[in-house]
Amino acid sequence: MRCSLSNHEQILHLLKGLNNQISPKFERCTGISSSRYELLHQLYETDEINQSTLQKAVNIDSAAITRHLKQLEANGMVARRRNPNDNRVIFVRLTEEGRKQIVGYKKEKVNFVNQMLHDFNQEELESLSDMLNRMQNNISEY
């Protein structure tokens, strides 16, 4: 006997499947994971930020942010320094190499998003954006 999904369950199933497809394809297209892209984008928008604030902005755990930053630092894309007044606080900033790289990643992201939303007209895009925002608000209130 087949189990049929309600319309609501079908939407959740489709969203989950879409998310599972987006992450690896985004990484193949841009050459960087979406988490790391978000982290670099946050750094691009500021001169310097403390690691704890950055972690909250990108919504990943402290171990993951440390792992990402160590690798990005080893690749010369970010620089970290301890606060001289409080050794527990670490400040992070993009290096010139990191700034150059994120500009390339941004271009690839635009290409990826354009391909994903190919054949959507402006009205459909606005409607989709509105619906996804409403879903996000509903989830945050749950």
N, CA, C and O of each residue as an XYZ file, in Angstrom:
568
protein
N       0.830     -1.170      0.000
C       0.000      0.000      0.000
C       0.884      1.246      0.000
O       1.800      1.351      0.815
N       0.623      2.180     -0.893
C       1.392      3.424     -0.989
C       0.885      4.431      0.024
O      -0.311      4.538      0.293
N       1.814      5.145      0.560
C       1.479      6.223      1.489
C       1.441      7.517      0.684
O       2.453      7.916      0.106
N       0.302      8.167      0.641
C       0.223      9.397     -0.135
C       0.468     10.591      0.778
O       0.084     10.596      1.948
N       1.106     11.584      0.222
C       1.435     12.784      0.980
C       0.353     13.831      0.812
O      -0.220     13.974     -0.268
N       0.077     14.559      1.871
C      -0.830     15.691      1.758
C      -0.109     16.798      0.987
O       1.103     16.726      0.788
N      -0.838     17.805      0.560
C      -0.220     18.931     -0.145
C       0.875     19.575      0.690
O       1.935     19.923      0.170
N       0.617     19.736      1.988
C       1.604     20.346      2.876
C       2.858     19.485      2.976
O       3.975     19.999      2.925
N       2.672     18.189      3.115
C       3.813     17.276      3.207
C       4.586     17.251      1.889
O       5.813     17.156      1.892
N       3.880     17.333      0.776
C       4.523     17.349     -0.537
C       5.409     18.590     -0.687
O       6.509     18.510     -1.233
N       4.925     19.729     -0.201
C       5.712     20.971     -0.263
C       6.988     20.814      0.555
O       8.071     21.179      0.098
N       6.863     20.274      1.760
C       8.041     20.056      2.596
C       9.015     19.103      1.900
O      10.224     19.338      1.898
N       8.499     18.050      1.323
C       9.316     17.077      0.604
C      10.066     17.750     -0.559
O      11.258     17.511     -0.755
N       9.366     18.581     -1.317
C       9.994     19.290     -2.438
C      11.057     20.274     -1.961
O      12.130     20.363     -2.559
N      10.771     21.010     -0.896
C      11.747     21.961     -0.361
C      13.001     21.242      0.136
O      14.120     21.696     -0.101
N      12.807     20.130      0.819
C      13.946     19.356      1.315
C      14.787     18.831      0.150
O      16.016     18.905      0.181
N      14.120     18.305     -0.869
C      14.834     17.817     -2.045
C      15.582     18.930     -2.767
O      16.711     18.739     -3.219
N      14.945     20.097     -2.873
C      15.589     21.246     -3.506
C      16.828     21.663     -2.727
O      17.872     21.933     -3.320
N      16.720     21.717     -1.411
C      17.869     22.070     -0.576
C      19.011     21.070     -0.770
O      20.174     21.460     -0.872
N      18.672     19.787     -0.819
C      19.698     18.753     -1.021
C      20.387     18.886     -2.373
O      21.560     18.535     -2.505
N      19.677     19.386     -3.377
C      20.272     19.569     -4.701
C      21.082     20.859     -4.788
O      22.121     20.902     -5.447
N      20.606     21.907     -4.124
C      21.254     23.212     -4.240
C      22.675     23.190     -3.695
O      23.594     23.674     -4.356
N      22.872     22.639     -2.502
C      24.183     22.710     -1.855
C      25.318     22.155     -2.711
O      26.290     22.869     -2.959
N      25.229     20.903     -3.173
C      26.358     20.397     -3.969
C      26.504     21.094     -5.324
O      27.623     21.276     -5.804
N      25.393     21.483     -5.941
C      25.488     22.171     -7.233
C      26.057     23.571     -7.071
O      26.815     24.034     -7.923
N      25.699     24.257     -5.977
C      26.266     25.574     -5.683
C      27.771     25.442     -5.530
O      28.531     26.241     -6.076
N      28.196     24.433     -4.788
C      29.629     24.231     -4.560
C      30.368     23.913     -5.859
O      31.463     24.427     -6.089
N      29.783     23.075     -6.704
C      30.421     22.772     -7.988
C      30.518     24.005     -8.870
O      31.528     24.214     -9.542
N      29.481     24.814     -8.870
C      29.426     26.001     -9.718
C      30.388     27.086     -9.235
O      31.106     27.685    -10.035
N      30.398     27.335     -7.926
C      31.190     28.444     -7.398
C      32.581     28.021     -6.941
O      33.492     28.847     -6.871
N      32.748     26.739     -6.630
C      34.035     26.277     -6.114
C      34.172     26.432     -4.608
O      35.263     26.277     -4.062
N      33.064     26.739     -3.934
C      33.103     26.936     -2.480
C      31.753     26.524     -1.898
O      30.723     26.654     -2.560
N      31.759     26.027     -0.663
C      30.506     25.618     -0.034
C      29.671     26.849      0.288
O      30.203     27.950      0.434
N      28.362     26.657      0.399
C      27.485     27.784      0.707
C      27.778     28.341      2.102
O      27.651     29.548      2.309
N      28.163     27.503      3.058
C      28.511     27.988      4.401
C      29.736     28.891      4.343
O      29.762     29.972      4.933
N      30.734     28.430      3.630
C      31.967     29.208      3.531
C      31.736     30.491      2.744
O      32.303     31.537      3.059
N      30.891     30.398      1.710
C      30.556     31.600      0.945
C      29.892     32.626      1.857
O      30.246     33.804      1.825
N      28.935     32.191      2.664
C      28.221     33.092      3.567
C      29.186     33.729      4.556
O      29.087     34.921      4.847
N      30.110     32.943      5.067
C      31.109     33.435      6.000
C      31.969     34.518      5.335
O      32.177     35.587      5.910
N      32.465     34.242      4.132
C      33.287     35.215      3.406
C      32.486     36.460      3.052
O      33.004     37.576      3.111
N      31.226     36.270      2.686
C      30.367     37.406      2.355
C      30.200     38.322      3.569
O      30.271     39.544      3.438
N      29.980     37.739      4.745
C      29.864     38.539      5.970
C      31.149     39.328      6.221
O      31.102     40.501      6.593
N      32.287     38.683      6.015
C      33.569     39.368      6.208
C      33.781     40.463      5.161
O      34.385     41.496      5.449
N      33.285     40.232      3.957
C      33.408     41.212      2.877
C      32.663     42.498      3.227
O      33.071     43.591      2.834
N      31.568     42.355      3.970
C      30.722     43.493      4.313
C      31.268     44.319      5.480
O      30.705     45.367      5.798
N      32.340     43.877      6.117
C      32.886     44.583      7.276
C      34.411     44.602      7.202
O      35.015     43.782      6.509
N      35.017     45.522      7.905
C      36.482     45.560      7.939
C      37.044     44.445      8.806
O      37.962     43.724      8.416
N      36.463     44.327     10.000
C      36.914     43.320     10.958
C      35.747     43.021     11.897
O      34.948     43.904     12.208
N      35.659     41.772     12.343
C      34.545     41.352     13.198
C      35.077     40.318     14.175
O      36.014     39.582     13.865
N      34.471     40.267     15.365
C      34.963     39.224     16.269
C      34.334     37.896     15.874
O      33.218     37.844     15.358
N      35.076     36.827     16.128
C      34.697     35.496     15.652
C      33.336     35.065     16.187
O      32.573     34.417     15.471
N      33.026     35.407     17.409
C      31.751     35.038     18.011
C      30.582     35.714     17.290
O      29.560     35.078     17.033
N      30.727     36.981     16.968
C      29.689     37.718     16.237
C      29.526     37.133     14.831
O      28.405     36.992     14.342
N      30.634     36.796     14.190
C      30.596     36.182     12.863
C      29.875     34.843     12.913
O      29.066     34.541     12.036
N      30.157     34.050     13.919
C      29.512     32.744     14.081
C      28.005     32.898     14.170
O      27.264     32.150     13.533
N      27.548     33.865     14.956
C      26.107     34.093     15.099
C      25.494     34.594     13.790
O      24.367     34.230     13.452
N      26.229     35.425     13.058
C      25.716     35.989     11.805
C      25.498     34.912     10.746
O      24.546     34.989      9.969
N      26.373     33.914     10.710
C      26.240     32.850      9.701
C      25.533     31.616     10.249
O      25.269     30.666      9.512
N      25.223     31.633     11.558
C      24.436     30.584     12.186
C      25.044     29.188     12.042
O      24.386     28.245     11.602
N      26.326     29.083     12.428
C      26.966     27.764     12.493
C      27.622     27.626     13.864
O      27.860     28.625     14.542
N      27.913     26.395     14.273
C      28.450     26.184     15.609
C      29.907     26.639     15.713
O      30.582     26.849     14.705
N      30.371     26.783     16.944
C      31.708     27.346     17.179
C      32.822     26.457     16.626
O      33.836     26.966     16.147
N      32.648     25.145     16.688
C      33.676     24.251     16.139
C      33.770     24.416     14.620
O      34.867     24.433     14.062
N      32.622     24.537     13.958
C      32.611     24.684     12.491
C      33.238     26.009     12.075
O      34.007     26.048     11.114
N      32.927     27.087     12.774
C      33.497     28.387     12.400
C      35.012     28.356     12.560
O      35.741     28.895     11.727
N      35.482     27.727     13.625
C      36.930     27.621     13.844
C      37.581     26.815     12.732
O      38.631     27.202     12.220
N      36.969     25.695     12.353
C      37.495     24.855     11.266
C      37.571     25.644      9.961
O      38.603     25.654      9.290
N      36.454     26.313      9.607
C      36.417     27.099      8.370
C      37.496     28.172      8.385
O      38.238     28.331      7.416
N      37.577     28.906      9.487
C      38.529     30.018      9.550
C      39.976     29.543      9.510
O      40.818     30.190      8.888
N      40.278     28.428     10.160
C      41.646     27.893     10.114
C      42.035     27.546      8.681
O      43.145     27.854      8.246
N      41.131     26.909      7.950
C      41.439     26.544      6.573
C      41.543     27.781      5.682
O      42.438     27.871      4.841
N      40.629     28.732      5.869
C      40.691     29.970      5.081
C      41.948     30.764      5.407
O      42.521     31.410      4.529
N      42.376     30.722      6.651
C      43.612     31.392      7.045
C      44.817     30.708      6.396
O      45.731     31.375      5.911
N      44.811     29.370      6.391
C      45.900     28.622      5.755
C      45.966     28.910      4.255
O      47.044     28.872      3.662
N      44.814     29.199      3.641
C      44.773     29.536      2.210
C      45.035     31.012      1.942
O      44.999     31.452      0.793
N      45.299     31.777      2.996
C      45.627     33.187      2.840
C      44.436     34.096      2.577
O      44.609     35.230      2.130
N      43.226     33.610      2.851
C      42.030     34.400      2.567
C      41.551     35.230      3.747
O      40.918     36.268      3.554
N      41.841     34.789      4.962
C      41.464     35.555      6.153
C      42.660     35.677      7.078
O      43.598     34.881      7.029
N      42.601     36.692      7.918
C      43.608     36.875      8.966
C      42.860     36.976     10.291
O      41.809     37.611     10.386
N      43.425     36.335     11.304
C      42.823     36.390     12.640
C      43.851     36.952     13.612
O      45.055     36.745     13.460
N      43.350     37.664     14.608
C      44.230     38.173     15.658
C      43.474     38.199     16.977
O      42.257     38.382     16.999
N      44.178     38.021     18.046
C      43.586     38.074     19.379
C      43.466     39.523     19.817
O      44.295     40.366     19.474
N      42.407     39.796     20.590
C      42.222     41.119     21.163
C      43.281     41.298     22.252
O      43.338     40.505     23.192
N      44.119     42.328     22.136
C      45.172     42.501     23.146
C      44.625     42.769     24.552
O      45.313     42.523     25.543
N      43.397     43.268     24.638
C      42.792     43.561     25.938
C      42.048     42.373     26.532
O      41.792     42.335     27.735
N      41.699     41.396     25.686
C      40.981     40.209     26.146
C      41.359     39.051     25.232
O      40.812     38.903     24.139
N      42.291     38.240     25.688
C      42.866     37.168     24.876
C      41.834     36.146     24.402
O      42.109     35.386     23.473
N      40.648     36.112     25.023
C      39.610     35.155     24.618
C      38.914     35.572     23.328
O      38.303     34.739     22.659
N      38.999     36.840     22.977
C      38.306     37.381     21.801
C      39.240     37.352     20.595
O      40.386     37.797     20.656
N      38.711     36.811     19.493
C      39.488     36.731     18.244
C      38.797     37.591     17.199
O      37.592     37.474     16.976
N      39.577     38.455     16.562
C      39.067     39.279     15.480
C      39.447     38.647     14.147
O      40.525     38.072     14.004
N      38.542     38.762     13.171
C      38.744     38.159     11.853
C      38.529     39.225     10.782
O      37.658     40.085     10.921
N      39.316     39.168      9.725
C      39.138     40.069      8.583
C      39.568     39.344      7.319
O      40.351     38.395      7.363
N      39.042     39.806      6.196
C      39.473     39.282      4.905
C      40.836     39.883      4.556
O      41.106     41.047      4.852
N      41.675     39.089      3.933
C      42.924     39.605      3.382
C      42.619     40.154      1.983
O      41.502     40.004      1.488
N      43.591     40.774      1.362
C      43.402     41.242     -0.012
C      43.095     40.066     -0.938
O      42.254     40.178     -1.830
N      43.775     38.942     -0.725
C      43.507     37.736     -1.515
C      42.072     37.271     -1.304
O      41.397     36.882     -2.257
N      41.607     37.309     -0.066
C      40.232     36.921      0.249
C      39.223     37.825     -0.429
O      38.205     37.354     -0.936
N      39.499     39.122     -0.443
C      38.602     40.080     -1.118
C      38.546     39.791     -2.616
O      37.480     39.846     -3.230
N      39.681     39.489     -3.183
C      39.735     39.185     -4.611
C      38.942     37.907     -4.920
O      38.205     37.847     -5.904
N      39.102     36.902     -4.077
C      38.417     35.620     -4.276
C      36.903     35.761     -4.144
O      36.162     35.203     -4.953
N      36.431     36.500     -3.136
C      34.983     36.610     -2.916
C      34.321     37.324     -4.082
O      33.173     37.022     -4.406
N      35.001     38.251     -4.716
C      34.432     38.925     -5.896
C      34.163     37.890     -6.994
O      33.113     37.930     -7.636
N      35.096     36.974     -7.211
C      34.892     35.900     -8.184
C      33.761     34.976     -7.778
O      32.954     34.573     -8.616
N      33.696     34.637     -6.499
C      32.625     33.772     -6.005
C      31.263     34.432     -6.176
O      30.281     33.765     -6.502
N      31.208     35.742     -5.957
C      29.939     36.476     -6.111
C      29.448     36.391     -7.554
O      28.253     36.215     -7.793
N      30.353     36.513     -8.507
C      29.970     36.416     -9.923
C      29.419     35.028    -10.227
O      28.416     34.892    -10.926
N      30.073     34.010     -9.704
C      29.612     32.637     -9.926
C      28.263     32.400     -9.252
O      27.422     31.673     -9.779
N      28.058     33.012     -8.088
C      26.775     32.870     -7.396
C      25.654     33.477     -8.232
O      24.578     32.891     -8.348
N      25.900     34.645     -8.814
C      24.897     35.292     -9.669
C      24.536     34.369    -10.829
O      23.358     34.206    -11.146
N      25.540     33.766    -11.463
C      25.286     32.831    -12.562
C      24.450     31.645    -12.095
O      23.517     31.226    -12.780
N      24.788     31.113    -10.935
C      24.071     29.971    -10.382
C      22.608     30.321    -10.120
O      21.709     29.574    -10.507
N      22.369     31.458     -9.461
C      21.005     31.875     -9.130
C      20.215     32.159    -10.405
O      19.044     31.791    -10.504
N      20.845     32.807    -11.374
C      20.156     33.076    -12.639
C      19.727     31.784    -13.331
O      18.632     31.704    -13.888
N      20.593     30.780    -13.293
C      20.245     29.485    -13.903
C      19.111     28.816    -13.126
O      18.200     28.244    -13.725
N      19.166     28.886    -11.809
C      18.154     28.244    -10.982
C      16.778     28.884    -11.197
O      15.758     28.195    -11.153
N      16.751     30.193    -11.428
C      15.484     30.907    -11.566
C      15.156     31.234    -13.022
O      14.308     32.080    -13.306
N      15.832     30.557    -13.928
C      15.589     30.730    -15.363
C      14.109     30.487    -15.679
O      13.510     29.549    -15.154
N      13.536     31.305    -16.510
C      12.137     31.196    -16.952
C      11.101     31.633    -15.914
O       9.904     31.435    -16.122
N      11.540     32.221    -14.807
C      10.587     32.802    -13.853
C      10.400     34.265    -14.252
O      11.375     34.978    -14.491
N       9.149     34.707    -14.323
C       8.936     36.133    -14.607
C       8.966     36.913    -13.287
O       8.998     36.324    -12.207
N       8.955     38.238    -13.390
C       9.079     39.099    -12.212
C       7.962     38.849    -11.192
O       8.211     38.814     -9.987
N       6.749     38.678    -11.678
C       5.623     38.434    -10.784
C       5.811     37.116    -10.028
O       5.539     37.046     -8.830
N       6.269     36.088    -10.711
C       6.509     34.791    -10.065
C       7.623     34.902     -9.022
O       7.522     34.325     -7.939
N       8.672     35.637     -9.346
C       9.777     35.811     -8.402
C       9.321     36.538     -7.139
O       9.689     36.157     -6.027
N       8.522     37.580     -7.316
C       8.009     38.317     -6.162
C       7.093     37.438     -5.323
O       7.159     37.466     -4.094
N       6.253     36.669     -5.969
C       5.337     35.778     -5.262
C       6.116     34.695     -4.506
O       5.824     34.417     -3.343
N       7.093     34.093     -5.161
C       7.920     33.066     -4.521
C       8.658     33.650     -3.323
O       8.700     33.038     -2.256
N       9.233     34.817     -3.496
C       9.952     35.471     -2.404
C       9.020     35.729     -1.225
O       9.383     35.482     -0.075
N       7.829     36.223     -1.511
C       6.849     36.485     -0.463
C       6.485     35.192      0.274
O       6.448     35.167      1.504
N       6.219     34.135     -0.467
C       5.832     32.869      0.158
C       6.959     32.294      1.013
O       6.715     31.810      2.118
N       8.187     32.346      0.509
C       9.317     31.814      1.275
C       9.568     32.636      2.532
O       9.894     32.082      3.581
N       9.418     33.950      2.432
C       9.554     34.799      3.626
C       8.488     34.471      4.661
O       8.772     34.417      5.858
N       7.275     34.254      4.204
C       6.195     33.893      5.128
C       6.481     32.545      5.795
O       6.256     32.376      6.993
N       6.975     31.599      5.014
C       7.331     30.295      5.587
C       8.435     30.449      6.636
O       8.385     29.837      7.703
N       9.425     31.271      6.314
C      10.524     31.490      7.249
C      10.020     32.138      8.540
O      10.442     31.756      9.631
N       9.124     33.114      8.418
C       8.533     33.737      9.603
C       7.729     32.736     10.417
O       7.810     32.731     11.646
N       6.956     31.891      9.750
C       6.167     30.875     10.454
C       7.068     29.908     11.220
O       6.763     29.530     12.351
N       8.171     29.512     10.603
C       9.100     28.593     11.253
C       9.751     29.254     12.460
O       9.897     28.623     13.507
N      10.144     30.522     12.325
C      10.806     31.201     13.446
C       9.860     31.408     14.618
O      10.312     31.528     15.757
N       8.561     31.452     14.366
C       7.586     31.604     15.442
C       7.211     30.267     16.081
O       6.555     30.243     17.122
N       7.618     29.168     15.475
C       7.240     27.821     15.938
C       7.952     27.465     17.212
O       7.756     26.373     17.744
